[in-house]
Amino acid sequence: MINIKEDQELSIMNHSCAHLLAQAVKHLYPQAMFWVGPVIEDGFYYDIDLGDTTLTEEDLAKIEKEMKKIAKDGKKIIRQELTKEEALAKFKDDPYKIDLISRMNEDETTITCYTQGDFTDLCRGPHVESVKELKYFKLTKFSGAYWKGDAKNKMLQRIYGVCYKTEADLEQHLQELQEAKERDHRKIGKEQELYMNHELVGAGMPLWLPHGALIRKQLENYIYEKEQKLGYEHVYTPCVGTVNLYKTSGHWDHYKENMFPMMKVDDEEFVLRPMNCPHHMLIYKNKMHSYRDLPIRIGEFATDFRYEASGAVKGLERVRCMCQNDAHLFVTPEQIGDEFKKVVSLILDVYHDFGIENYKFRLSLRDPMDKEKYFDDDKMWNEAEQKLREVLNSLGVEYFEAVGEAAFYGPKLDVEVKPAVGPEVTLSTCQLDFLLPRRFDLSYINSKGEKETPVVLHRAIFGTFDRFTAFIIEETKGCFPTWLSPVQVKVIPVNPEFQGDYAKEIKDYLVENKIRAELDDRNEKLGYRLREAQTNKVPYTLILGDNEKENNLISYRLHGKKETTSVTKEEFLKMLQEEIASKALRK
């Protein structure tokens, strides 16, 4: 999908179309007043105060019809420069525009407005020459939006739209929007009862329902098994830490705005932890280590809390409470290359299992001019950044460099994945850290019998289980591979009265063999129960009638198929077990 905001011509068209929307709204709702109407990645929106009027889908169609009428009229769009005094006088009856104008510095800002026919709006511009150029547009949705994004202010109505140069481009965009809607993990999560949110718990605090919890548990088991084979040792640590812990690590100075507020308990000051590295530093420090002990790989499925603005919170993708697939590798300087390679190899192994193919590596570096954000040690940074370049070059993987994107304590490798719809997301990360081991005074005894400071690799393969689950939901449209599916088999007797006992026997047989099977023997029509199994995207549906019962057979149907295949229960179980063991992807 094209980023309209970054395409200059499309950006101008969409900004002009926002004004066309406002003019049409003003025609239909004379009481309307307007806040702002910016261009965004997939079009534009305008925040509007309609008084007591609440929009409906039918209203969008009426507004769109009026927009087409205005565009056909073909009025020129005329730019006018104003002094601050003139602007305040011109928009004296509009409190929203007065607010904008009052906050402008006349010496630094050229105040302009644009007029098209009977409508004038305050705007920086630029715009197209005539509304006649705006032919191919569509209003896509509407929602509520607080004035200035502040919940204490009045709720305005936000109308979204998009404008393109050709009808074909517009149709393609609308198809992509529909595809994104069908893949939206929030929609699928609700339909398949994977997770929920509730205002009493709070924004960005998802509640994992039984089926979603099953998926998450399978992901945890999957990565735990891989990490165990690679020598990781898992731990549990508290979800809180003292303020002094984060002052020691440096996060208090560099990350405080992303933390939840401090809590005072007795004589101690605590915060909900935003990350786990300080806890793991102390676990390493719990005893003296020899160079023979290293590398030490400490892993944890750790619940962390980070403050996200309410407008940024989105389903499982951006949350305030998350579970990280976290690990910290304590290594000697000589071991950095090998351990970093192993992390990259693990990332590639996982991506292969999940069929993730469209990704790129980003080497995130410091901005050497920013002495406030980044720890001021040029030698440390230069050595760390060069070490990661050398490893990536030796692996032969393509990567690009991003200055100013490093963590405050060291450079990092981010893996940016292109999902089926939407912008790229960062899933896996690996960060090189010379600083925190110093801050926590960590050491090991080297081969000469002297104390030396270890180097730490911070890495997360899935990133967070929350974001990775959202990603997999959207990639698969909820058609999870059989090994990951919360329900792997739905057992349906044709007539529960006559085949119900046999269906229960088959379900119990599968469950005893560690297959996640459910029995649907409700007093509903067979077609209804089959459609529901298809809607819930269960990989295998068993249809058991008189023939199956009499011949001790199973007839199964794959999701999305109409053909049925008859086998013995032993043959079916073996086939399932092989598919699950191989982590086969669904076609």
C-alpha positions in Angstrom: 0.0 0.0 0.0 1.4 3.4 -1.0 2.3 5.8 1.9 0.2 8.8 0.7 1.9 11.1 3.3 5.3 10.5 1.6 4.0 10.9 -2.0 4.1 14.7 -2.6 1.4 14.7 -5.4 -0.9 12.4 -3.5 -0.4 14.3 -0.3 -1.5 17.5 -1.9 -4.5 15.8 -3.5 -5.6 14.3 -0.2 -5.1 17.5 1.7 -7.3 19.3 -0.9 -9.8 16.5 -0.6 -10.0 17.1 3.2 -11.2 20.6 2.4 -13.6 19.3 -0.1 -15.0 17.1 2.6 -15.3 20.0 5.0 -17.1 22.1 2.4 -19.6 19.3 1.7 -20.2 18.9 5.5 -20.8 22.6 5.8 -23.4 22.5 3.1 -25.3 19.6 4.8 -24.7 20.7 8.4 -24.4 24.5 8.6 -23.7 24.3 12.3 -20.5 22.4 11.7 -17.1 23.7 12.9 -13.7 22.2 12.0 -10.6 21.4 14.0 -7.8 19.9 11.9 -7.7 17.8 8.7 -4.3 16.3 8.1 -2.9 13.8 5.5 -2.1 10.4 7.0 -0.4 7.3 5.5 -3.6 5.9 3.9 -5.5 9.1 3.1 -6.8 12.0 5.3 -9.2 12.8 8.0 -11.0 15.8 9.4 -12.1 16.3 13.0 -15.5 18.0 13.1 -17.8 19.4 15.7 -21.4 18.7 14.5 -23.1 19.8 17.7 -25.9 17.3 18.6 -25.7 15.5 15.3 -24.2 12.0 15.3 -23.1 10.5 12.0 -24.2 7.2 10.5 -23.1 5.2 7.5 -25.9 6.7 5.5 -24.6 10.2 6.3 -21.2 9.3 4.8 -22.9 8.4 1.5 -24.7 11.8 1.5 -21.5 13.7 2.2 -19.7 11.9 -0.5 -22.5 12.7 -3.0 -22.2 16.4 -2.1 -18.4 16.3 -2.5 -18.9 14.9 -6.0 -21.4 17.7 -6.8 -18.9 20.4 -5.6 -16.0 18.8 -7.5 -18.0 18.7 -10.7 -18.7 22.5 -10.3 -14.9 23.0 -10.7 -14.3 26.0 -8.5 -10.7 27.4 -8.3 -8.9 27.1 -5.0 -7.5 30.5 -4.1 -4.7 31.2 -1.5 -4.8 34.3 0.7 -2.2 35.5 3.2 -3.4 37.1 6.4 -2.0 39.0 9.3 -2.7 37.4 12.7 -5.2 40.3 13.4 -7.0 39.7 10.1 -7.1 35.9 10.7 -8.6 36.4 14.1 -11.2 38.7 12.7 -12.0 36.4 9.7 -12.6 33.3 12.0 -14.0 35.2 15.0 -17.0 32.9 15.2 -15.0 29.7 15.1 -13.4 28.8 18.5 -11.4 26.0 17.0 -9.7 28.2 14.4 -9.3 31.0 17.0 -7.4 28.5 19.2 -5.1 27.5 16.3 -4.5 31.2 15.3 -3.8 32.3 18.9 -1.0 29.8 19.2 0.7 31.0 16.0 3.8 33.2 16.1 3.1 35.9 13.5 6.9 36.6 13.1 7.7 33.0 12.2 4.5 31.8 10.6 2.8 32.9 7.4 -0.9 32.7 8.1 -2.8 31.5 5.0 -6.3 30.5 4.2 -7.8 28.8 1.1 -11.1 29.6 -0.5 -13.1 27.4 -2.9 -16.5 28.8 -3.9 -18.5 29.5 -0.7 -16.0 27.8 1.6 -12.9 29.2 3.3 -10.6 27.3 5.6 -7.5 28.1 7.5 -4.6 26.1 6.1 -0.8 26.1 5.3 -1.4 24.4 2.0 -0.4 23.7 -0.7 -3.5 22.6 -2.7 -4.5 21.6 -6.2 -5.6 24.4 -8.5 -9.2 23.4 -8.7 -11.6 21.1 -7.0 -12.3 19.6 -10.5 -9.0 17.7 -10.1 -10.5 15.7 -7.2 -12.4 13.0 -9.1 -11.5 9.7 -7.4 -12.1 9.7 -3.7 -13.9 7.7 -1.1 -15.0 8.3 2.5 -13.9 5.1 4.3 -15.0 5.4 7.9 -15.8 7.7 10.9 -15.1 7.6 14.6 -14.9 9.7 17.7 -11.9 11.8 18.5 -11.3 14.1 21.5 -10.3 17.6 20.7 -6.5 17.9 20.8 -6.5 14.2 21.8 -7.3 15.0 25.4 -10.1 12.9 27.0 -11.0 16.0 29.2 -12.1 17.8 26.0 -15.2 17.6 23.8 -15.6 14.5 21.6 -15.5 15.5 17.9 -16.4 13.3 15.0 -13.5 12.2 12.7 -14.3 11.4 9.1 -11.6 9.4 7.1 -11.2 9.4 3.4 -8.8 8.8 0.6 -8.2 10.4 -2.9 -6.2 9.0 -5.9 -5.3 10.2 -9.3 -7.0 7.4 -11.2 -10.1 5.2 -10.6 -7.9 2.1 -10.9 -5.6 3.3 -8.1 -8.5 4.1 -5.9 -10.1 0.6 -6.4 -6.8 -1.1 -5.7 -6.5 0.9 -2.4 -10.0 0.0 -1.4 -9.3 -3.7 -2.1 -6.2 -3.4 0.1 -8.3 -1.8 2.9 -10.8 -4.6 2.6 -8.0 -7.2 2.8 -6.6 -5.4 5.9 -10.0 -5.4 7.5 -10.4 -9.2 6.9 -6.9 -9.8 8.4 -7.2 -7.3 11.3 -6.2 -9.3 14.4 -8.7 -7.4 16.5 -11.6 -8.6 14.4 -10.3 -12.2 14.2 -9.4 -12.1 17.9 -13.0 -11.2 18.8 -14.5 -13.8 16.3 -12.4 -16.6 17.6 -12.5 -15.5 21.2 -8.7 -15.2 21.5 -8.5 -12.2 23.8 -10.5 -9.3 25.1 -10.1 -5.8 26.6 -12.2 -4.2 29.3 -12.3 -0.6 30.5 -12.3 -1.8 34.1 -8.9 -3.4 33.5 -7.6 -0.5 31.4 -6.5 0.4 27.8 -3.6 -1.7 26.5 -4.1 -4.4 29.1 -5.4 -7.5 27.1 -7.0 -10.4 28.8 -6.0 -13.7 27.0 -9.1 -16.0 26.7 -8.7 -19.8 26.7 -8.1 -20.2 23.0 -5.7 -17.3 22.9 -3.9 -18.6 25.9 -3.5 -22.0 24.2 -1.8 -20.2 21.2 0.5 -18.3 23.5 1.4 -21.4 25.5 2.3 -23.2 22.3 4.5 -20.3 21.3 6.2 -20.4 24.7 6.8 -24.1 24.5 8.1 -23.8 21.0 10.8 -21.2 21.7 11.6 -22.6 25.2 12.5 -25.9 23.6 14.8 -24.2 21.0 16.4 -22.1 23.7 17.0 -25.1 26.0 18.8 -26.9 23.2 21.1 -23.8 22.8 22.0 -23.7 26.5 19.7 -21.1 27.8 18.6 -21.2 31.4 15.2 -19.7 32.3 14.4 -17.7 35.4 11.5 -15.9 37.0 11.9 -12.3 38.3 9.5 -9.8 39.9 7.3 -7.4 37.8 8.6 -4.4 39.8 11.9 -2.9 40.8 13.1 -0.1 42.9 13.7 3.3 41.4 17.3 2.8 42.5 17.6 -0.3 40.3 16.7 1.8 37.2 18.9 4.7 38.3 21.8 2.2 38.4 21.0 0.8 35.0 20.5 4.3 33.5 16.9 3.7 32.4 15.6 6.2 34.9 17.4 9.0 33.0 16.8 7.7 29.5 13.5 5.8 29.7 11.5 7.4 32.5 8.8 8.9 30.3 7.9 5.4 29.0 7.5 4.0 32.5 4.4 3.9 34.7 4.5 6.3 37.7 6.5 5.6 40.8 4.8 3.8 43.7 5.9 4.4 47.3 5.6 1.3 49.6 6.9 1.8 53.2 10.2 3.4 52.7 10.9 2.1 49.2 10.0 3.6 45.8 9.0 1.1 43.1 8.1 1.1 39.4 6.5 -1.5 37.2 9.4 -2.8 35.2 9.6 -1.8 31.6 12.4 -4.3 30.8 14.2 -7.2 32.4 17.9 -6.5 31.9 18.5 -5.0 35.3 17.1 -8.0 37.1 19.2 -10.4 34.9 22.3 -8.4 35.7 21.8 -9.0 39.4 21.2 -12.7 38.8 24.5 -12.9 37.0 26.2 -11.0 39.8 24.8 -13.4 42.4 28.0 -15.4 42.3 31.5 -15.2 40.9 32.1 -16.6 37.4 35.1 -17.9 35.6 35.8 -17.4 31.9 35.1 -21.1 31.6 31.5 -20.5 32.7 30.8 -18.1 29.8 28.7 -17.7 27.8 25.9 -17.6 30.3 22.5 -17.4 28.7 19.7 -16.2 30.9 16.1 -16.4 29.4 12.7 -15.4 30.7 9.1 -15.0 29.6 8.8 -11.8 31.4 5.7 -9.5 31.9 6.7 -5.9 31.4 4.8 -2.6 31.6 5.4 0.4 29.3 3.3 3.5 29.0 1.9 3.9 25.6 -0.3 6.9 24.7 -4.0 5.9 24.5 -4.1 6.8 20.8 -1.2 4.4 20.0 -2.7 1.4 21.8 -3.9 -1.2 19.3 -5.2 -4.7 20.1 -2.2 -7.0 20.9 0.1 -5.1 18.6 0.7 -2.1 20.9 0.0 -2.8 24.5 0.9 -1.4 27.9 1.3 -4.8 29.5 3.3 -7.3 27.4 5.2 -10.6 27.8 8.7 -10.5 26.3 10.6 -13.5 24.9 13.6 -12.1 26.5 17.2 -13.3 27.1 20.6 -11.8 28.1 23.8 -13.5 27.1 26.9 -12.8 29.2 30.0 -13.3 27.0 33.7 -12.6 26.8 34.8 -10.1 24.1 36.1 -13.0 22.1 32.7 -14.8 22.2 30.7 -11.8 20.8 30.9 -12.9 17.1 29.9 -16.6 17.7 27.1 -15.7 20.0 25.7 -13.0 17.8 25.8 -15.5 14.8 23.9 -18.0 16.9 21.2 -15.4 17.7 20.8 -14.5 14.0 20.7 -18.2 13.1 18.0 -18.8 15.7 16.0 -15.9 14.2 16.3 -17.3 10.7 15.3 -20.8 12.0 12.2 -19.4 13.6 11.2 -17.4 10.6 11.6 -20.5 8.4 9.2 -22.4 10.7 6.6 -19.7 10.5 7.0 -19.1 6.8 8.3 -15.5 7.3 10.1 -14.6 4.1 9.7 -10.8 3.6 12.1 -9.2 6.1 15.3 -7.1 6.3 18.0 -6.5 8.8 18.5 -3.0 10.2 21.7 -2.1 12.1 20.7 0.6 14.5 23.5 2.9 15.4 23.9 5.9 17.7 23.9 9.5 16.6 27.5 10.6 17.6 26.3 14.2 18.0 23.6 13.3 20.6 25.6 13.2 23.8 22.4 13.4 25.9 20.6 10.3 24.6 23.7 8.1 24.2 26.4 7.1 26.8 29.4 9.3 26.0 32.2 6.8 25.2 33.3 7.0 21.5 35.7 4.1 21.8 33.1 1.8 23.2 30.5 2.8 20.5 33.0 2.5 17.6 34.1 -0.9 18.7 30.6 -2.2 19.3 29.2 -1.0 16.0 32.2 -2.3 14.1 31.9 -5.7 15.8 28.2 -6.0 14.6 29.1 -5.0 11.1 31.8 -7.6 11.0 29.5 -10.4 12.1 26.7 -9.4 9.7 29.2 -9.2 6.8 30.6 -12.7 7.7 27.1 -14.1 7.7 26.5 -12.6 4.2 23.1 -11.1 5.2 22.0 -7.9 3.6 21.4 -5.0 6.1 21.1 -1.3 6.2 22.3 1.2 8.8 20.0 3.6 10.8 21.8 6.3 12.7 20.1 7.5 15.9 18.0 4.3 16.4 20.3 2.5 18.9 19.5 1.9 22.5 21.2 4.3 24.9 23.7 1.6 25.9 24.7 0.0 22.6 24.0 -0.7 18.9 21.4 -3.3 18.0 20.2 -5.4 15.1 16.5 -5.0 14.4 14.6 -7.3 12.0 11.9 -5.5 10.2 9.2 -7.7 8.8 6.8 -6.8 6.0 3.4 -8.2 7.0 0.6 -9.2 4.6 -0.9 -5.8 5.0 0.2 -2.5 6.6 3.7 -1.0 7.3 6.8 -3.0 8.4 7.0 -4.1 12.0 10.0 -4.9 14.1 9.8 -8.4 15.6 13.3 -9.7 16.6 16.1 -7.6 18.1 19.6 -8.3 19.3 21.5 -5.5 21.2 25.2 -5.3 22.1 25.9 -3.8 25.5 29.2 -2.8 27.0 27.6 -0.3 29.4 25.2 -2.0 31.8 27.8 -4.6 32.9 30.0 -1.7 34.0 27.1 0.1 35.8 26.3 -3.1 37.8 30.0 -3.8 38.3 29.8 -7.3 36.7 33.0 -9.4 36.3 34.4 -12.8 35.6 37.9 -14.2 36.2 39.8 -14.4 32.9 42.4 -17.0 31.9 45.1 -14.9 33.6 43.3 -14.9 37.0 42.3 -11.3 36.6 38.9 -9.7 36.9 37.3 -8.6 33.6 34.0 -7.1 32.6 31.7 -9.3 30.5 29.8 -8.1 27.4 26.0 -8.6 27.3 23.8 -9.4 24.3 20.2 -8.5 24.8 17.9 -10.4 22.5 14.3 -11.2 21.8 13.4 -13.6 19.0 9.6 -13.1 19.0 9.9 -9.6 20.5 6.8 -9.9 22.6 4.3 -12.8 22.5 1.6 -10.2 22.2 2.9 -8.5 19.0 4.0 -11.8 17.5 0.6 -13.3 18.0 -1.0 -10.3 16.4 1.4 -10.7 13.5 0.6 -14.4 13.1 -3.1 -13.9 13.3 -3.0 -11.4 10.4 -0.5 -13.4 8.3 -2.7 -16.5 8.5 -6.1 -14.7 8.7 -6.7 -16.8 11.8 -6.0 -20.1 9.9 -3.3 -21.2 12.2 -1.0 -24.1 11.4 -2.4 -27.3 13.0 0.4 -27.4 15.7 -0.6 -23.8 16.8 -4.4 -24.0 16.4 -6.3 -23.7 19.7 -8.7 -26.4 18.4 -7.1 -28.8 16.0 -10.1 -31.1 15.4 -13.8 -30.5 15.7 -15.8 -33.8 16.0 -19.3 -33.6 14.6 -21.8 -36.5 14.7 -24.4 -36.3 11.8 -27.1 -37.2 14.2 -26.1 -36.8 17.9 -28.9 -39.2 19.0 -27.5 -42.1 16.9 -23.7 -41.3 16.6 -23.2 -39.2 19.7 -21.5 -42.0 21.8 -19.2 -42.9 18.9 -18.3 -39.2 18.4 -17.4 -38.9 22.1 -15.3 -42.0 21.9 -13.3 -40.5 19.0 -12.9 -37.2 20.7 -11.7 -38.9 23.9 -9.2 -41.0 21.9 -7.7 -37.9 20.3 -7.5 -36.0 23.6 -5.8 -38.9 25.3 -3.2 -38.7 22.5 -2.6 -35.0 23.1 -4.7 -33.7 20.2 -6.8 -30.6 21.0 -10.2 -31.9 20.0 -13.7 -30.6 20.7 -17.1 -32.4 20.3 -20.0 -30.5 18.8 -23.1 -32.6 19.5 -25.5 -29.7 19.9 -29.1 -30.1 18.7 -28.4 -28.0 15.6 -28.6 -28.9 11.9 -25.5 -30.5 10.5 -24.9 -27.7 8.0 -25.0 -25.1 10.8 -22.4 -27.0 12.8 -20.2 -27.5 9.8 -20.3 -23.8 8.8 -19.4 -22.8 12.4 -16.4 -25.1 12.3 -15.3 -23.5 9.0 -15.9 -19.9 10.4 -13.7 -20.7 13.4 -11.1 -22.0 10.9 -10.6 -25.4 12.7 -8.0 -27.3 10.6 -9.8 -30.6 10.7 -13.5 -31.4 11.0 -14.6 -35.0 11.5 -18.1 -35.9 10.2 -19.3 -39.1 11.8 -22.4 -40.9 10.4 -23.8 -44.4 10.4 -21.2 -45.7 8.0 -18.3 -44.4 10.1 -19.8 -45.8 13.3 -20.5 -49.2 11.7 -17.1 -49.6 10.1 -15.1 -47.9 12.9 -13.9 -45.2 10.5 -13.3 -41.4 10.5 -14.3 -39.1 7.7 -12.4 -35.8 7.9 -12.6 -32.5 6.0 -9.8 -29.9 5.8 -10.7 -26.3 6.5 -11.7 -24.6 3.2 -12.4 -27.9 1.4 -15.6 -29.8 0.6 -14.0 -33.2 0.0 -14.1 -35.7 2.8 -11.6 -38.6 3.3 -12.3 -41.8 5.2 -9.5 -43.5 7.3 -9.2 -45.4 10.5 -8.7 -43.5 13.7 -5.1 -44.8 14.0 -4.3 -43.5 10.5 -5.8 -40.2 11.2 -3.9 -39.8 14.5 -0.6 -40.7 12.8 -1.2 -38.2 10.1 -2.0 -35.5 12.6 1.0 -36.3 14.8 3.4 -36.1 11.8 1.9 -32.8 10.7 2.2 -31.3 14.2 5.7 -32.6 14.8 6.9 -31.1 11.5 5.3 -27.7 12.2 3.8 -27.8 8.7 2.2 -24.6 7.4 -1.4 -24.6 6.2 -1.7 -24.1 2.5 
